[in-house]
Structures are given as C-alpha cells and as structure tokens.
Amino acid sequence: GQRIAERECASCHSVDRTSVSPNRSAPPLREVLAMNDSEFLAYRFIEAMRITHDKMPLFDFDVRSADALIA
C-alpha cells in the first residue's frame, strides 16, 4: 500500500501522517481515510479513479490495490 501511495499518489497527495500535500487542492490521504467509512472506502477509491478530474493518473487500481492502500 505504501509503495502504491508513493508511486501513484504522492505527486499530489500527502501520503504520510503529518505533511501537507504538494498540490494544495489535493487532500492528504490520511484525511480521505478519516472522512470515509472503511467498509466502503476501497470501492470509493476505485470509483474516484474512474470518474475523477483530469489530473489524476491512470493506473490499474482494483479492490486488492485499494485495500493495500487503505492498510
């Protein structure tokens, strides 16, 4: 999960416990995790990757990857 976050998310989102996101309009992943019900979070991540804004990277993101990222 940490490798996915560093490789795919860290250019915009903070992926640690304290830092500010490089892109100020991208929330830190810790905030995304805290704002969502963990039972549905993996599916929300997957959906966001499919229908989000143009600046999000395209990569293969499935439930297993989402679960690893959440962990």
CHARMM-style PDB file with segment names, atoms N, HN, CA, C and O in Angstrom:
ATOM      1  N   GLY     1       0.789  -1.183   0.000  1.00  0.00      PROA
ATOM      2  CA  GLY     1       0.000   0.000   0.000  1.00  0.00      PROA
ATOM      3  C   GLY     1       0.847   1.271   0.000  1.00  0.00      PROA
ATOM      4  O   GLY     1       0.567   2.217  -0.736  1.00  0.00      PROA
ATOM      5  N   GLN     2       1.883   1.278   0.832  1.00  0.00      PROA
ATOM      6  HN  GLN     2       2.111   0.510   1.430  1.00  0.00      PROA
ATOM      7  CA  GLN     2       2.753   2.458   0.900  1.00  0.00      PROA
ATOM      8  C   GLN     2       3.435   2.688  -0.437  1.00  0.00      PROA
ATOM      9  O   GLN     2       3.571   3.828  -0.880  1.00  0.00      PROA
ATOM     10  N   ARG     3       3.863   1.611  -1.082  1.00  0.00      PROA
ATOM     11  HN  ARG     3       3.753   0.685  -0.722  1.00  0.00      PROA
ATOM     12  CA  ARG     3       4.508   1.759  -2.400  1.00  0.00      PROA
ATOM     13  C   ARG     3       3.528   2.307  -3.437  1.00  0.00      PROA
ATOM     14  O   ARG     3       3.905   3.132  -4.269  1.00  0.00      PROA
ATOM     15  N   ILE     4       2.278   1.857  -3.392  1.00  0.00      PROA
ATOM     16  HN  ILE     4       1.972   1.187  -2.715  1.00  0.00      PROA
ATOM     17  CA  ILE     4       1.268   2.378  -4.312  1.00  0.00      PROA
ATOM     18  C   ILE     4       1.082   3.867  -4.058  1.00  0.00      PROA
ATOM     19  O   ILE     4       1.064   4.667  -4.993  1.00  0.00      PROA
ATOM     20  N   ALA     5       0.946   4.231  -2.795  1.00  0.00      PROA
ATOM     21  HN  ALA     5       0.961   3.581  -2.035  1.00  0.00      PROA
ATOM     22  CA  ALA     5       0.746   5.644  -2.447  1.00  0.00      PROA
ATOM     23  C   ALA     5       1.925   6.494  -2.912  1.00  0.00      PROA
ATOM     24  O   ALA     5       1.731   7.565  -3.488  1.00  0.00      PROA
ATOM     25  N   GLU     6       3.132   6.026  -2.667  1.00  0.00      PROA
ATOM     26  HN  GLU     6       3.290   5.156  -2.199  1.00  0.00      PROA
ATOM     27  CA  GLU     6       4.314   6.791  -3.071  1.00  0.00      PROA
ATOM     28  C   GLU     6       4.434   6.892  -4.587  1.00  0.00      PROA
ATOM     29  O   GLU     6       4.794   7.943  -5.117  1.00  0.00      PROA
ATOM     30  N   ARG     7       4.133   5.803  -5.281  1.00  0.00      PROA
ATOM     31  HN  ARG     7       3.840   4.949  -4.850  1.00  0.00      PROA
ATOM     32  CA  ARG     7       4.287   5.768  -6.730  1.00  0.00      PROA
ATOM     33  C   ARG     7       3.166   6.515  -7.453  1.00  0.00      PROA
ATOM     34  O   ARG     7       3.423   7.232  -8.419  1.00  0.00      PROA
ATOM     35  N   GLU     8       1.932   6.352  -6.992  1.00  0.00      PROA
ATOM     36  HN  GLU     8       1.723   5.770  -6.206  1.00  0.00      PROA
ATOM     37  CA  GLU     8       0.784   6.848  -7.748  1.00  0.00      PROA
ATOM     38  C   GLU     8       0.118   8.098  -7.174  1.00  0.00      PROA
ATOM     39  O   GLU     8      -0.574   8.815  -7.896  1.00  0.00      PROA
ATOM     40  N   CYS     9       0.317   8.359  -5.903  1.00  0.00      PROA
ATOM     41  HN  CYS     9       0.879   7.776  -5.316  1.00  0.00      PROA
ATOM     42  CA  CYS     9      -0.457   9.430  -5.251  1.00  0.00      PROA
ATOM     43  C   CYS     9       0.383  10.597  -4.743  1.00  0.00      PROA
ATOM     44  O   CYS     9      -0.099  11.728  -4.672  1.00  0.00      PROA
ATOM     45  N   ALA    10       1.634  10.325  -4.390  1.00  0.00      PROA
ATOM     46  HN  ALA    10       2.025   9.407  -4.447  1.00  0.00      PROA
ATOM     47  CA  ALA    10       2.445  11.309  -3.668  1.00  0.00      PROA
ATOM     48  C   ALA    10       2.796  12.559  -4.472  1.00  0.00      PROA
ATOM     49  O   ALA    10       3.198  13.562  -3.883  1.00  0.00      PROA
ATOM     50  N   SER    11       2.659  12.531  -5.778  1.00  0.00      PROA
ATOM     51  HN  SER    11       2.332  11.716  -6.256  1.00  0.00      PROA
ATOM     52  CA  SER    11       2.966  13.748  -6.534  1.00  0.00      PROA
ATOM     53  C   SER    11       1.940  14.845  -6.244  1.00  0.00      PROA
ATOM     54  O   SER    11       2.225  16.025  -6.445  1.00  0.00      PROA
ATOM     55  N   CYS    12       0.755  14.466  -5.777  1.00  0.00      PROA
ATOM     56  HN  CYS    12       0.524  13.507  -5.614  1.00  0.00      PROA
ATOM     57  CA  CYS    12      -0.289  15.451  -5.439  1.00  0.00      PROA
ATOM     58  C   CYS    12      -0.717  15.389  -3.970  1.00  0.00      PROA
ATOM     59  O   CYS    12      -0.915  16.425  -3.336  1.00  0.00      PROA
ATOM     60  N   HSD    13      -0.857  14.177  -3.434  1.00  0.00      PROA
ATOM     61  HN  HSD    13      -0.696  13.335  -3.949  1.00  0.00      PROA
ATOM     62  CA  HSD    13      -1.382  13.987  -2.079  1.00  0.00      PROA
ATOM     63  C   HSD    13      -0.260  13.691  -1.087  1.00  0.00      PROA
ATOM     64  O   HSD    13       0.717  13.017  -1.414  1.00  0.00      PROA
ATOM     65  N   SER    14      -0.421  14.208   0.125  1.00  0.00      PROA
ATOM     66  HN  SER    14      -1.215  14.755   0.391  1.00  0.00      PROA
ATOM     67  CA  SER    14       0.448  13.788   1.213  1.00  0.00      PROA
ATOM     68  C   SER    14       0.123  12.330   1.509  1.00  0.00      PROA
ATOM     69  O   SER    14      -1.049  11.964   1.600  1.00  0.00      PROA
ATOM     70  N   VAL    15       1.142  11.501   1.661  1.00  0.00      PROA
ATOM     71  HN  VAL    15       2.094  11.798   1.588  1.00  0.00      PROA
ATOM     72  CA  VAL    15       0.903  10.080   1.920  1.00  0.00      PROA
ATOM     73  C   VAL    15       1.461   9.653   3.277  1.00  0.00      PROA
ATOM     74  O   VAL    15       1.562   8.460   3.564  1.00  0.00      PROA
ATOM     75  N   ASP    16       1.823  10.632   4.110  1.00  0.00      PROA
ATOM     76  HN  ASP    16       1.741  11.601   3.877  1.00  0.00      PROA
ATOM     77  CA  ASP    16       2.301  10.294   5.446  1.00  0.00      PROA
ATOM     78  C   ASP    16       1.342  10.855   6.492  1.00  0.00      PROA
ATOM     79  O   ASP    16       0.240  11.294   6.162  1.00  0.00      PROA
ATOM     80  N   ARG    17       1.761  10.839   7.736  1.00  0.00      PROA
ATOM     81  HN  ARG    17       2.657  10.483   8.004  1.00  0.00      PROA
ATOM     82  CA  ARG    17       0.874  11.228   8.834  1.00  0.00      PROA
ATOM     83  C   ARG    17       0.850  12.719   9.139  1.00  0.00      PROA
ATOM     84  O   ARG    17      -0.014  13.168   9.892  1.00  0.00      PROA
ATOM     85  N   THR    18       1.777  13.509   8.575  1.00  0.00      PROA
ATOM     86  HN  THR    18       2.479  13.144   7.963  1.00  0.00      PROA
ATOM     87  CA  THR    18       1.861  14.899   9.021  1.00  0.00      PROA
ATOM     88  C   THR    18       2.023  15.952   7.935  1.00  0.00      PROA
ATOM     89  O   THR    18       1.633  17.100   8.147  1.00  0.00      PROA
ATOM     90  N   SER    19       2.571  15.611   6.804  1.00  0.00      PROA
ATOM     91  HN  SER    19       2.887  14.679   6.632  1.00  0.00      PROA
ATOM     92  CA  SER    19       2.930  16.648   5.836  1.00  0.00      PROA
ATOM     93  C   SER    19       1.721  17.188   5.070  1.00  0.00      PROA
ATOM     94  O   SER    19       0.646  16.588   5.051  1.00  0.00      PROA
ATOM     95  N   VAL    20       1.939  18.331   4.449  1.00  0.00      PROA
ATOM     96  HN  VAL    20       2.812  18.818   4.465  1.00  0.00      PROA
ATOM     97  CA  VAL    20       0.941  18.983   3.601  1.00  0.00      PROA
ATOM     98  C   VAL    20       1.070  18.404   2.198  1.00  0.00      PROA
ATOM     99  O   VAL    20       2.177  18.086   1.764  1.00  0.00      PROA
ATOM    100  N   SER    21      -0.024  18.264   1.496  1.00  0.00      PROA
ATOM    101  HN  SER    21      -0.923  18.522   1.849  1.00  0.00      PROA
ATOM    102  CA  SER    21       0.007  17.743   0.128  1.00  0.00      PROA
ATOM    103  C   SER    21       0.769  18.689  -0.792  1.00  0.00      PROA
ATOM    104  O   SER    21       0.631  19.906  -0.666  1.00  0.00      PROA
ATOM    105  N   PRO    22       1.577  18.155  -1.722  1.00  0.00      PROA
ATOM    106  CA  PRO    22       2.273  19.002  -2.694  1.00  0.00      PROA
ATOM    107  C   PRO    22       1.305  19.855  -3.516  1.00  0.00      PROA
ATOM    108  O   PRO    22       1.595  21.009  -3.829  1.00  0.00      PROA
ATOM    109  N   ASN    23       0.168  19.283  -3.856  1.00  0.00      PROA
ATOM    110  HN  ASN    23      -0.068  18.345  -3.601  1.00  0.00      PROA
ATOM    111  CA  ASN    23      -0.894  20.024  -4.541  1.00  0.00      PROA
ATOM    112  C   ASN    23      -1.887  20.425  -3.459  1.00  0.00      PROA
ATOM    113  O   ASN    23      -2.590  19.575  -2.911  1.00  0.00      PROA
ATOM    114  N   ARG    24      -1.946  21.693  -3.155  1.00  0.00      PROA
ATOM    115  HN  ARG    24      -1.375  22.384  -3.600  1.00  0.00      PROA
ATOM    116  CA  ARG    24      -2.777  22.178  -2.042  1.00  0.00      PROA
ATOM    117  C   ARG    24      -4.261  21.861  -2.219  1.00  0.00      PROA
ATOM    118  O   ARG    24      -5.001  21.856  -1.235  1.00  0.00      PROA
ATOM    119  N   SER    25      -4.711  21.598  -3.436  1.00  0.00      PROA
ATOM    120  HN  SER    25      -4.110  21.602  -4.235  1.00  0.00      PROA
ATOM    121  CA  SER    25      -6.125  21.258  -3.636  1.00  0.00      PROA
ATOM    122  C   SER    25      -6.390  19.761  -3.488  1.00  0.00      PROA
ATOM    123  O   SER    25      -7.546  19.338  -3.509  1.00  0.00      PROA
ATOM    124  N   ALA    26      -5.344  18.960  -3.339  1.00  0.00      PROA
ATOM    125  HN  ALA    26      -4.406  19.304  -3.322  1.00  0.00      PROA
ATOM    126  CA  ALA    26      -5.487  17.512  -3.160  1.00  0.00      PROA
ATOM    127  C   ALA    26      -5.390  17.198  -1.663  1.00  0.00      PROA
ATOM    128  O   ALA    26      -4.358  17.466  -1.047  1.00  0.00      PROA
ATOM    129  N   PRO    27      -6.439  16.639  -1.077  1.00  0.00      PROA
ATOM    130  CA  PRO    27      -6.380  16.368   0.362  1.00  0.00      PROA
ATOM    131  C   PRO    27      -5.346  15.291   0.693  1.00  0.00      PROA
ATOM    132  O   PRO    27      -5.129  14.373  -0.097  1.00  0.00      PROA
ATOM    133  N   PRO    28      -4.709  15.403   1.857  1.00  0.00      PROA
ATOM    134  CA  PRO    28      -3.830  14.313   2.291  1.00  0.00      PROA
ATOM    135  C   PRO    28      -4.620  13.004   2.352  1.00  0.00      PROA
ATOM    136  O   PRO    28      -5.798  13.003   2.711  1.00  0.00      PROA
ATOM    137  N   LEU    29      -3.985  11.916   2.010  1.00  0.00      PROA
ATOM    138  HN  LEU    29      -3.028  11.917   1.718  1.00  0.00      PROA
ATOM    139  CA  LEU    29      -4.702  10.638   2.023  1.00  0.00      PROA
ATOM    140  C   LEU    29      -5.207  10.297   3.417  1.00  0.00      PROA
ATOM    141  O   LEU    29      -6.242   9.645   3.550  1.00  0.00      PROA
ATOM    142  N   ARG    30      -4.499  10.724   4.463  1.00  0.00      PROA
ATOM    143  HN  ARG    30      -3.658  11.254   4.355  1.00  0.00      PROA
ATOM    144  CA  ARG    30      -4.966  10.449   5.823  1.00  0.00      PROA
ATOM    145  C   ARG    30      -6.325  11.091   6.072  1.00  0.00      PROA
ATOM    146  O   ARG    30      -7.142  10.539   6.809  1.00  0.00      PROA
ATOM    147  N   GLU    31      -6.579  12.249   5.469  1.00  0.00      PROA
ATOM    148  HN  GLU    31      -5.916  12.698   4.870  1.00  0.00      PROA
ATOM    149  CA  GLU    31      -7.881  12.902   5.620  1.00  0.00      PROA
ATOM    150  C   GLU    31      -8.958  12.168   4.833  1.00  0.00      PROA
ATOM    151  O   GLU    31     -10.093  12.038   5.291  1.00  0.00      PROA
ATOM    152  N   VAL    32      -8.599  11.691   3.658  1.00  0.00      PROA
ATOM    153  HN  VAL    32      -7.677  11.796   3.286  1.00  0.00      PROA
ATOM    154  CA  VAL    32      -9.550  10.905   2.859  1.00  0.00      PROA
ATOM    155  C   VAL    32      -9.942   9.655   3.637  1.00  0.00      PROA
ATOM    156  O   VAL    32     -11.118   9.296   3.679  1.00  0.00      PROA
ATOM    157  N   LEU    33      -8.973   8.994   4.252  1.00  0.00      PROA
ATOM    158  HN  LEU    33      -8.017   9.286   4.218  1.00  0.00      PROA
ATOM    159  CA  LEU    33      -9.256   7.796   5.039  1.00  0.00      PROA
ATOM    160  C   LEU    33     -10.152   8.119   6.229  1.00  0.00      PROA
ATOM    161  O   LEU    33     -11.067   7.358   6.541  1.00  0.00      PROA
ATOM    162  N   ALA    34      -9.898   9.233   6.886  1.00  0.00      PROA
ATOM    163  HN  ALA    34      -9.155   9.852   6.632  1.00  0.00      PROA
ATOM    164  CA  ALA    34     -10.659   9.599   8.081  1.00  0.00      PROA
ATOM    165  C   ALA    34     -12.095  10.020   7.759  1.00  0.00      PROA
ATOM    166  O   ALA    34     -12.981   9.876   8.601  1.00  0.00      PROA
ATOM    167  N   MET    35     -12.331  10.531   6.569  1.00  0.00      PROA
ATOM    168  HN  MET    35     -11.611  10.648   5.885  1.00  0.00      PROA
ATOM    169  CA  MET    35     -13.654  11.049   6.206  1.00  0.00      PROA
ATOM    170  C   MET    35     -14.599   9.993   5.651  1.00  0.00      PROA
ATOM    171  O   MET    35     -15.775  10.280   5.427  1.00  0.00      PROA
ATOM    172  N   ASN    36     -14.120   8.799   5.428  1.00  0.00      PROA
ATOM    173  HN  ASN    36     -13.165   8.565   5.610  1.00  0.00      PROA
ATOM    174  CA  ASN    36     -14.934   7.785   4.766  1.00  0.00      PROA
ATOM    175  C   ASN    36     -15.085   6.539   5.620  1.00  0.00      PROA
ATOM    176  O   ASN    36     -14.191   6.189   6.391  1.00  0.00      PROA
ATOM    177  N   ASP    37     -16.208   5.884   5.479  1.00  0.00      PROA
ATOM    178  HN  ASP    37     -16.934   6.169   4.853  1.00  0.00      PROA
ATOM    179  CA  ASP    37     -16.476   4.626   6.157  1.00  0.00      PROA
ATOM    180  C   ASP    37     -15.534   3.562   5.598  1.00  0.00      PROA
ATOM    181  O   ASP    37     -15.526   3.305   4.394  1.00  0.00      PROA
ATOM    182  N   SER    38     -14.756   2.954   6.458  1.00  0.00      PROA
ATOM    183  HN  SER    38     -14.762   3.162   7.436  1.00  0.00      PROA
ATOM    184  CA  SER    38     -13.747   1.995   5.999  1.00  0.00      PROA
ATOM    185  C   SER    38     -14.349   0.814   5.253  1.00  0.00      PROA
ATOM    186  O   SER    38     -13.677   0.211   4.416  1.00  0.00      PROA
ATOM    187  N   GLU    39     -15.592   0.473   5.535  1.00  0.00      PROA
ATOM    188  HN  GLU    39     -16.138   0.962   6.215  1.00  0.00      PROA
ATOM    189  CA  GLU    39     -16.237  -0.656   4.858  1.00  0.00      PROA
ATOM    190  C   GLU    39     -16.397  -0.408   3.365  1.00  0.00      PROA
ATOM    191  O   GLU    39     -16.348  -1.346   2.570  1.00  0.00      PROA
ATOM    192  N   PHE    40     -16.586   0.847   2.983  1.00  0.00      PROA
ATOM    193  HN  PHE    40     -16.626   1.609   3.629  1.00  0.00      PROA
ATOM    194  CA  PHE    40     -16.829   1.175   1.589  1.00  0.00      PROA
ATOM    195  C   PHE    40     -15.679   1.936   0.944  1.00  0.00      PROA
ATOM    196  O   PHE    40     -15.764   2.303  -0.227  1.00  0.00      PROA
ATOM    197  N   LEU    41     -14.614   2.176   1.685  1.00  0.00      PROA
ATOM    198  HN  LEU    41     -14.545   1.877   2.637  1.00  0.00      PROA
ATOM    199  CA  LEU    41     -13.540   3.030   1.199  1.00  0.00      PROA
ATOM    200  C   LEU    41     -12.848   2.476  -0.038  1.00  0.00      PROA
ATOM    201  O   LEU    41     -12.534   3.241  -0.949  1.00  0.00      PROA
ATOM    202  N   ALA    42     -12.602   1.189  -0.099  1.00  0.00      PROA
ATOM    203  HN  ALA    42     -12.857   0.566   0.641  1.00  0.00      PROA
ATOM    204  CA  ALA    42     -11.937   0.613  -1.270  1.00  0.00      PROA
ATOM    205  C   ALA    42     -12.740   0.894  -2.535  1.00  0.00      PROA
ATOM    206  O   ALA    42     -12.174   1.266  -3.562  1.00  0.00      PROA
ATOM    207  N   TYR    43     -14.039   0.719  -2.464  1.00  0.00      PROA
ATOM    208  HN  TYR    43     -14.499   0.416  -1.629  1.00  0.00      PROA
ATOM    209  CA  TYR    43     -14.878   0.975  -3.636  1.00  0.00      PROA
ATOM    210  C   TYR    43     -14.928   2.459  -3.985  1.00  0.00      PROA
ATOM    211  O   TYR    43     -15.003   2.815  -5.161  1.00  0.00      PROA
ATOM    212  N   ARG    44     -14.887   3.317  -2.984  1.00  0.00      PROA
ATOM    213  HN  ARG    44     -14.826   3.028  -2.029  1.00  0.00      PROA
ATOM    214  CA  ARG    44     -14.876   4.761  -3.238  1.00  0.00      PROA
ATOM    215  C   ARG    44     -13.581   5.165  -3.929  1.00  0.00      PROA
ATOM    216  O   ARG    44     -13.602   5.992  -4.841  1.00  0.00      PROA
ATOM    217  N   PHE    45     -12.451   4.595  -3.510  1.00  0.00      PROA
ATOM    218  HN  PHE    45     -12.434   3.923  -2.769  1.00  0.00      PROA
ATOM    219  CA  PHE    45     -11.178   4.870  -4.183  1.00  0.00      PROA
ATOM    220  C   PHE    45     -11.248   4.452  -5.643  1.00  0.00      PROA
ATOM    221  O   PHE    45     -10.853   5.209  -6.530  1.00  0.00      PROA
ATOM    222  N   ILE    46     -11.742   3.262  -5.891  1.00  0.00      PROA
ATOM    223  HN  ILE    46     -12.063   2.647  -5.171  1.00  0.00      PROA
ATOM    224  CA  ILE    46     -11.821   2.758  -7.262  1.00  0.00      PROA
ATOM    225  C   ILE    46     -12.719   3.649  -8.110  1.00  0.00      PROA
ATOM    226  O   ILE    46     -12.373   3.994  -9.240  1.00  0.00      PROA
ATOM    227  N   GLU    47     -13.861   4.017  -7.567  1.00  0.00      PROA
ATOM    228  HN  GLU    47     -14.142   3.737  -6.649  1.00  0.00      PROA
ATOM    229  CA  GLU    47     -14.777   4.884  -8.293  1.00  0.00      PROA
ATOM    230  C   GLU    47     -14.138   6.244  -8.571  1.00  0.00      PROA
ATOM    231  O   GLU    47     -14.278   6.785  -9.668  1.00  0.00      PROA
ATOM    232  N   ALA    48     -13.454   6.781  -7.601  1.00  0.00      PROA
ATOM    233  HN  ALA    48     -13.341   6.341  -6.710  1.00  0.00      PROA
ATOM    234  CA  ALA    48     -12.801   8.084  -7.784  1.00  0.00      PROA
ATOM    235  C   ALA    48     -11.755   8.022  -8.891  1.00  0.00      PROA
ATOM    236  O   ALA    48     -11.595   8.982  -9.644  1.00  0.00      PROA
ATOM    237  N   MET    49     -11.058   6.927  -8.993  1.00  0.00      PROA
ATOM    238  HN  MET    49     -11.188   6.147  -8.381  1.00  0.00      PROA
ATOM    239  CA  MET    49     -10.052   6.782 -10.042  1.00  0.00      PROA
ATOM    240  C   MET    49     -10.706   6.749 -11.422  1.00  0.00      PROA
ATOM    241  O   MET    49     -10.091   7.161 -12.406  1.00  0.00      PROA
ATOM    242  N   ARG    50     -11.922   6.274 -11.501  1.00  0.00      PROA
ATOM    243  HN  ARG    50     -12.422   5.940 -10.702  1.00  0.00      PROA
ATOM    244  CA  ARG    50     -12.613   6.164 -12.796  1.00  0.00      PROA
ATOM    245  C   ARG    50     -13.276   7.458 -13.239  1.00  0.00      PROA
ATOM    246  O   ARG    50     -13.352   7.733 -14.437  1.00  0.00      PROA
ATOM    247  N   ILE    51     -13.764   8.266 -12.282  1.00  0.00      PROA
ATOM    248  HN  ILE    51     -13.702   8.042 -11.310  1.00  0.00      PROA
ATOM    249  CA  ILE    51     -14.586   9.414 -12.670  1.00  0.00      PROA
ATOM    250  C   ILE    51     -14.053  10.745 -12.151  1.00  0.00      PROA
ATOM    251  O   ILE    51     -14.790  11.730 -12.108  1.00  0.00      PROA
ATOM    252  N   THR    52     -12.814  10.784 -11.766  1.00  0.00      PROA
ATOM    253  HN  THR    52     -12.215   9.984 -11.801  1.00  0.00      PROA
ATOM    254  CA  THR    52     -12.276  11.998 -11.149  1.00  0.00      PROA
ATOM    255  C   THR    52     -11.780  13.001 -12.171  1.00  0.00      PROA
ATOM    256  O   THR    52     -11.985  12.839 -13.374  1.00  0.00      PROA
ATOM    257  N   HSD    53     -11.144  14.010 -11.691  1.00  0.00      PROA
ATOM    258  HN  HSD    53     -10.977  14.142 -10.714  1.00  0.00      PROA
ATOM    259  CA  HSD    53     -10.647  15.077 -12.555  1.00  0.00      PROA
ATOM    260  C   HSD    53      -9.511  14.609 -13.457  1.00  0.00      PROA
ATOM    261  O   HSD    53      -8.942  13.539 -13.239  1.00  0.00      PROA
ATOM    262  N   ASP    54      -9.184  15.399 -14.456  1.00  0.00      PROA
ATOM    263  HN  ASP    54      -9.645  16.269 -14.632  1.00  0.00      PROA
ATOM    264  CA  ASP    54      -8.196  15.025 -15.473  1.00  0.00      PROA
ATOM    265  C   ASP    54      -6.781  14.861 -14.954  1.00  0.00      PROA
ATOM    266  O   ASP    54      -5.975  14.176 -15.584  1.00  0.00      PROA
ATOM    267  N   LYS    55      -6.462  15.457 -13.843  1.00  0.00      PROA
ATOM    268  HN  LYS    55      -7.117  16.013 -13.331  1.00  0.00      PROA
ATOM    269  CA  LYS    55      -5.083  15.415 -13.352  1.00  0.00      PROA
ATOM    270  C   LYS    55      -4.734  14.121 -12.626  1.00  0.00      PROA
ATOM    271  O   LYS    55      -3.561  13.866 -12.354  1.00  0.00      PROA
ATOM    272  N   MET    56      -5.728  13.306 -12.311  1.00  0.00      PROA
ATOM    273  HN  MET    56      -6.681  13.514 -12.532  1.00  0.00      PROA
ATOM    274  CA  MET    56      -5.436  12.045 -11.641  1.00  0.00      PROA
ATOM    275  C   MET    56      -4.747  11.109 -12.633  1.00  0.00      PROA
ATOM    276  O   MET    56      -5.127  11.046 -13.802  1.00  0.00      PROA
ATOM    277  N   PRO    57      -3.732  10.383 -12.161  1.00  0.00      PROA
ATOM    278  CA  PRO    57      -3.047   9.451 -13.057  1.00  0.00      PROA
ATOM    279  C   PRO    57      -3.930   8.255 -13.390  1.00  0.00      PROA
ATOM    280  O   PRO    57      -4.804   7.880 -12.610  1.00  0.00      PROA
ATOM    281  N   LEU    58      -3.696   7.673 -14.534  1.00  0.00      PROA
ATOM    282  HN  LEU    58      -2.986   7.978 -15.169  1.00  0.00      PROA
ATOM    283  CA  LEU    58      -4.398   6.449 -14.910  1.00  0.00      PROA
ATOM    284  C   LEU    58      -3.498   5.272 -14.574  1.00  0.00      PROA
ATOM    285  O   LEU    58      -2.371   5.183 -15.062  1.00  0.00      PROA
ATOM    286  N   PHE    59      -3.990   4.385 -13.752  1.00  0.00      PROA
ATOM    287  HN  PHE    59      -4.906   4.457 -13.356  1.00  0.00      PROA
ATOM    288  CA  PHE    59      -3.260   3.160 -13.455  1.00  0.00      PROA
ATOM    289  C   PHE    59      -4.254   2.093 -13.051  1.00  0.00      PROA
ATOM    290  O   PHE    59      -5.389   2.394 -12.681  1.00  0.00      PROA
ATOM    291  N   ASP    60      -3.825   0.848 -13.124  1.00  0.00      PROA
ATOM    292  HN  ASP    60      -2.903   0.604 -13.425  1.00  0.00      PROA
ATOM    293  CA  ASP    60      -4.685  -0.279 -12.798  1.00  0.00      PROA
ATOM    294  C   ASP    60      -4.916  -0.299 -11.293  1.00  0.00      PROA
ATOM    295  O   ASP    60      -3.990  -0.539 -10.518  1.00  0.00      PROA
ATOM    296  N   PHE    61      -6.146  -0.048 -10.887  1.00  0.00      PROA
ATOM    297  HN  PHE    61      -6.899   0.146 -11.516  1.00  0.00      PROA
ATOM    298  CA  PHE    61      -6.468   0.083  -9.469  1.00  0.00      PROA
ATOM    299  C   PHE    61      -7.686  -0.772  -9.184  1.00  0.00      PROA
ATOM    300  O   PHE    61      -8.797  -0.429  -9.588  1.00  0.00      PROA
ATOM    301  N   ASP    62      -7.485  -1.889  -8.487  1.00  0.00      PROA
ATOM    302  HN  ASP    62      -6.582  -2.168  -8.158  1.00  0.00      PROA
ATOM    303  CA  ASP    62      -8.570  -2.811  -8.188  1.00  0.00      PROA
ATOM    304  C   ASP    62      -8.790  -2.880  -6.677  1.00  0.00      PROA
ATOM    305  O   ASP    62      -8.140  -2.157  -5.922  1.00  0.00      PROA
ATOM    306  N   VAL    63      -9.693  -3.736  -6.239  1.00  0.00      PROA
ATOM    307  HN  VAL    63     -10.222  -4.323  -6.852  1.00  0.00      PROA
ATOM    308  CA  VAL    63     -10.017  -3.838  -4.817  1.00  0.00      PROA
ATOM    309  C   VAL    63      -8.787  -4.231  -4.003  1.00  0.00      PROA
ATOM    310  O   VAL    63      -8.577  -3.706  -2.910  1.00  0.00      PROA
ATOM    311  N   ARG    64      -7.996  -5.125  -4.511  1.00  0.00      PROA
ATOM    312  HN  ARG    64      -8.167  -5.552  -5.399  1.00  0.00      PROA
ATOM    313  CA  ARG    64      -6.790  -5.551  -3.787  1.00  0.00      PROA
ATOM    314  C   ARG    64      -5.826  -4.375  -3.595  1.00  0.00      PROA
ATOM    315  O   ARG    64      -5.273  -4.195  -2.510  1.00  0.00      PROA
ATOM    316  N   SER    65      -5.627  -3.580  -4.646  1.00  0.00      PROA
ATOM    317  HN  SER    65      -6.077  -3.726  -5.527  1.00  0.00      PROA
ATOM    318  CA  SER    65      -4.772  -2.404  -4.546  1.00  0.00      PROA
ATOM    319  C   SER    65      -5.363  -1.382  -3.584  1.00  0.00      PROA
ATOM    320  O   SER    65      -4.641  -0.788  -2.783  1.00  0.00      PROA
ATOM    321  N   ALA    66      -6.661  -1.181  -3.661  1.00  0.00      PROA
ATOM    322  HN  ALA    66      -7.248  -1.663  -4.312  1.00  0.00      PROA
ATOM    323  CA  ALA    66      -7.323  -0.238  -2.771  1.00  0.00      PROA
ATOM    324  C   ALA    66      -7.204  -0.681  -1.315  1.00  0.00      PROA
ATOM    325  O   ALA    66      -6.930   0.134  -0.434  1.00  0.00      PROA
ATOM    326  N   ASP    67      -7.408  -1.962  -1.070  1.00  0.00      PROA
ATOM    327  HN  ASP    67      -7.631  -2.623  -1.786  1.00  0.00      PROA
ATOM    328  CA  ASP    67      -7.270  -2.486   0.296  1.00  0.00      PROA
ATOM    329  C   ASP    67      -5.843  -2.287   0.819  1.00  0.00      PROA
ATOM    330  O   ASP    67      -5.644  -1.930   1.980  1.00  0.00      PROA
ATOM    331  N   ALA    68      -4.862  -2.520  -0.045  1.00  0.00      PROA
ATOM    332  HN  ALA    68      -5.024  -2.810  -0.988  1.00  0.00      PROA
ATOM    333  CA  ALA    68      -3.471  -2.319   0.367  1.00  0.00      PROA
ATOM    334  C   ALA    68      -3.207  -0.852   0.679  1.00  0.00      PROA
ATOM    335  O   ALA    68      -2.526  -0.542   1.656  1.00  0.00      PROA
ATOM    336  N   LEU    69      -3.728   0.039  -0.126  1.00  0.00      PROA
ATOM    337  HN  LEU    69      -4.281  -0.213  -0.920  1.00  0.00      PROA
ATOM    338  CA  LEU    69      -3.545   1.463   0.094  1.00  0.00      PROA
ATOM    339  C   LEU    69      -4.190   1.899   1.409  1.00  0.00      PROA
ATOM    340  O   LEU    69      -3.613   2.702   2.143  1.00  0.00      PROA
ATOM    341  N   ILE    70      -5.357   1.389   1.705  1.00  0.00      PROA
ATOM    342  HN  ILE    70      -5.825   0.737   1.109  1.00  0.00      PROA
ATOM    343  CA  ILE    70      -6.062   1.740   2.928  1.00  0.00      PROA
ATOM    344  C   ILE    70      -5.299   1.216   4.162  1.00  0.00      PROA
ATOM    345  O   ILE    70      -5.228   1.886   5.192  1.00  0.00      PROA
ATOM    346  N   ALA    71      -4.745   0.032   4.034  1.00  0.00      PROA
ATOM    347  HN  ALA    71      -4.803  -0.513   3.197  1.00  0.00      PROA
ATOM    348  CA  ALA    71      -3.991  -0.556   5.156  1.00  0.00      PROA
ATOM    349  C   ALA    71      -2.779   0.299   5.468  1.00  0.00      PROA
ATOM    350  OT1 ALA    71      -2.015  -0.022   6.378  1.00  0.00      PROA
TER     351      ALA     71
END
